[in-house]
Amino acid sequence: MQKLVRWFVERHLVVHIIVLTIIALGARSLASAPRETFPEITLPTLFVGAALPGAAAQDIETKLTQPIEEAVQELDGVREFTSVITDNSSQTQIEFPEDVSDARIRDAEQELRALIDSITDFPPEMEEEPRVQRANTKRFPVVQIALWGPTDGVITAAEKLEDELRRLENISRITTIGLEDPELRVLIDPLLARAHQVTILDVVETIASSNVSNTGGVLETSGDRRQVVLWNRFEEPEDAANAVIRYLPDGGALHVSDVARVERTREDRGLIVHTNGRPGIALEIIKREGSDILDTVDEVRGFLGTFQMPEGVSARLLNDDSHWTRNRIDLITTNGMVGAALIMITLFIFLSRIVAVWVLIGVPVVFLGTFALFPWLGLTINVISLTGCVVVLGMLVDDAVVVAERITTLRQEGQSARDAAVQGAMEMIRPVTASAITTMLAFMPMWSIGGLAGKMLQTMPTVVILALLLSLFESFFILPGHMSMGGST
């Protein structure tokens, strides 16, 4: 160890290069690392959603929910599950113990997908397979856009906004609330239907058989090959109204419009959005995994500022998570800077000026070195990681002060700058290392805390231990190299 310390002490250029490299890598990581309120964690919850448009809640329960719940019962380790059943859809929430590992949740998700895929008695009219999703904080909306004004203008603005926002780099998904899917509604007149001897089933079958989109095979001729597509999709109410129910003996035809009225409307899912007391539409923005929440919201805010709204339509951002993230990060950063300033004042009061300067230089070097490792460890800048930095701030100075003071004492006893730097570092290596290790051991149990709190707090001991390890490197190799350059002590 003594030879290694002397190697650094005798090579000032290498020490400077290492310091500058750490500063550059740390600054780059600090500028590019995603910022968020809390670390992204996987919650011990799975969701299964299934839909059967037009079905009553009782039918949803027997045809969708019960088969799904039977599949859930075959999973191991499930704590409880609950289902919410409404007309048209079912949502089942599966809860696991809080201390379950992320790997087990991923395995359970795959097992549940396989179990649901093996169900053969789902209704044939079900348009989409049930969806299985893990609950993860990264899937939570980071901001909402509320729109209100004239109905037609709000709908136009929402559709255009959703389409253009999807092109932004940091946005993963957009959920529109209050803007339901367009549909054609067929309102049958019972008197006309009875007069023409038409049943509801006749109208349903006519609509289904006329509104088609299928491939019809391949047409091959000499030197040519074409794909045949059968396309007759309803776009306007008139398309459905003109569908033929049956042909009459006199050569005429009985159309849907003869027994029913067809109108354009939107699917009613029972979701209503009000902003400032007026009905409107809300767009929930979910950021892309690994994206910075502050950059994402700033990007959305900037885009919204340049977006041309239809006349009479207003918009504003709601439930902006970046506001809390920005405030909390600024608060912790400010507290850390105040603490650093107090430490600097204390060092200049009790230590010589040159020693105080070298000790202070080591603090940002250690922190930037810690930030440089964030991308490799999958860490982000959040309230927990910054709190770890504030907690370890005073500990970093302790290591450097002890080593620097011993080197200063040896210089005052007449030793050369290089010999004092080597001997001072070697004399302090055992007590300082022991002190750092005991502190690390005190934080290590935080890694074993179970439940959601444990997953949330695991970043703090990681940051503290990384900073202490880098502090030992700085105190025994970088600091002696700086203090061996001579000068008054």
Protein Blocks (a to p, Z undefined) as FASTA:
>chain_A
ZZmmmmmmmmmmlmmmmmmmmmmmmmmmmmmpccdfbdcdddfbdcdddddehiafklmm
mmmmmmmmmmmmmpghiabdcddddehiacddddddfkbcfklmmmmmmmmmmmmmmpmk
bcfklmbdcddddddfklpcfbdcddeddfklmmmmmmmmmmmmmmpmklmbdcdehiac
ddddddddfklmmmnopafklmmmmmmmmmgcddebjaddehiacddddddddfbfklmm
mpcfbdcfkopacdfklmpccddddddehiacdeehiacddddddddehiafklmmmmmm
mmmmmpccdehiacddehifklmmmmmmmmmmmmmmmmmmmmmmmmmmmmcfklmmmmmm
mmmmmmmmmmmmmmmnopacdfklmmmmmmmmmmmmmmmmmmmmmmmmmmmnopafklmm
mmmmmmmmmmmmmmmmmmmmmmmmmmmpgcjklmmmmmmmmmmmmmmmmmmmmmmmmmmm
mmmngpjZZ
